[in-house]
């Protein structure tokens, strides 16, 4: 049984990003027993605009999950984690760690940044085969951080059930698609 969902923002935003709020509102509307927490990374709380290095961000995810499990009086494997762009990527990296494995119910990656724009050779996929929890990927069909084909190919190596949802014509920012994304996440959580 899912106790709650933790959401992390992308690199250029914070936990009050309208897309994360839309997801929270949608989940609360249809699943009144599922709690939601939006979490900022430390660099944003400190007023910085440039993200910390990955180990700091991953540790933030880990600590947030452990704290939320205490706050909600549940096991970490009853919590779904995820986020937009860098936030989702850091969650995926936390789940993929081998030495300090983070045991969660599922993973949601919205606008996963597969590679920097116009640099498809710089893939951010090395950890994906180590992910062993159900994962939802939501992306636009015109995402400059990874095409539909690139994302499907990269995630085919994962050791888990992967669900892809693509929003036709949308770019990496999924502009004006917050309600559609929120509905996709809420429906997917419903069947976990």
C-alpha positions, 0 to 999 in steps of 0.5 A, a space after each residue: 500500500 502506498 503511504 505517500 509521494 515525495 516530489 523534487 523540482 528541476 534544477 532551475 525551479 523549487 518545490 513550489 513549481 506549479 507542476 509539482 503543486 498540480 501533481 500534489 493537488 491531483 493526488 490529494 483529490 483522488 487519493 485522500 489517504 496518500 500524503 504528498 511532500 514537495 522537497 527543495 534541494 539545499 542549494 535552493 534553500 540557500 538562495 543559490 541558482 546553481 545545483 550542488 554536485 550529484 552526491 549532495 543532491 542524492 543524499 538530500 533525496 535519501 534523507 528526505 525519504 528517511 525523514 518522511 517515513 518517520 513523519 508518516 509512520 511508514 516504511 520507505 518502500 511504501 513511498 513513491 519518489 520522483 520529480 521533474 528533470 534533475 529532481 527525477 534524475 537524482 531520485 533515480 540515482 538514489 534508487 540505483 545506488 548499490 552500497 546504500 540502496 534506497 528501498 522505495 515503492 516506485 519512481 516517477 521521472 518527469 522530463 528525464 534529462 537523458 542528455 544535455 540538449 544537442 549532445 546525445 553522446 553525453 548520456 546520463 544512463 549508466 545507473 539505469 540498469 541498477 534500478 529495480 522499482 517500477 518507474 513512470 517516465 513522462 516526457 514531451 515528444 519534442 523534449 530536447 533532452 532526449 527523444 522518444 526513441 532515445 528514452 525508450 532505448 535507454 530505459 530498456 536496460 532497466 531491471 524493472 517494469 517501465 511505463 512511458 507516457 509521452 505528451 504530443 508536441 511538448 518540449 522539456 518544460 512541458 509548458 501548459 501541460 501541468 494538469 495532463 502530467 498530474 493526471 498521468 501521475 495520479 492514474 499510474 499511482 492508482 494501480 500500484 
